[in-house]
Amino acid sequence: MQNYYRLLGVAPTATAQEITQGYLQQRTRLKRLAAHDRAMKARLAEVETGYEILGHARRRVAYDLLLTQEPAAPPSDRQRDEMRLARLARLARSFNVAVLACCLLLGLDWGLPLRHLAHETVRSRFPISVSVSLSDPQIAYRVRTEHAVFRLPSAISHRVRSGQTIEVWQTPLLGVVSKVSSAESPDGPAPFQPYAGTIYGTFFLLPVLLGAVAGVGVWPGLRAETYVNTAVVSGLLTVLTLVILLCF
């Protein structure tokens, strides 16, 4: 059924005066176009019919009753796409909120005082490959104590041996080892950094970039596409951050 309110450009709650004004505006506009366009002539006839119905109080009441009983029209393809994008935007924004919270956790872990483990016994020490090129193979050592795990480059691997008692400084929340000291080291007991290739070392810009992207993705008032795009980028950066955090 034709929606004459929409045809006249007025709301369903419009007064009789507003309906008359809407009819006159549509009639004036369509009369100029109807002289050269048959479609506009047919539309003008629909406007006339709509005003005859809505301009009459009793006929308008009957028409409103029929209009409420009519089933809602199915959404168009564009409306369905917009609804789907809106749902994705809500999920993307929630994901960005979670990522931003994780970045704040990393920042808190980095900013809090280090936890000092004074008597850690080296339980295991085994070689691993850290080479990024087949032509330049490099070896590091993964060291495990009672409460910590860290890597040592081969150049300083002699400073920590199996069975030794060492001191370890690690972050309080995630347990990332920041410094190590060994009294039995040939180079002396001075604390040294075990490996620089962590999110608190060489790759520190990665969580900073991740937090910046996630921060943009939670900012209110942005377009739905922006929330989705930032969530995609945040997801990729999150995977890289987790790989570095877990493997290094």
Secondary structure, DSSP 8 states (H G I E B T S, - for coil): ---HHHHHT--TT--HHHHHHHHHHHHHHHHHHHTT-HHHHHHHHHHHHHHHHHTSHHHHHHHHHHHHHS------HHHHHHHHHHHHHHHHHHHHHHHHHHHHHHHHHHHS--EEEEEEE--EEEEEE--S-TTS--EEEEEE-SS-EEEEEGGGGGGS-TT-EEEEEE-TTT--EEEEEETT-TT-S--B-S-S-STTTTTTHHHHHHHHHHHHHT-TT--HHHHHHHHHHHHHHHHHHHHHHHH-
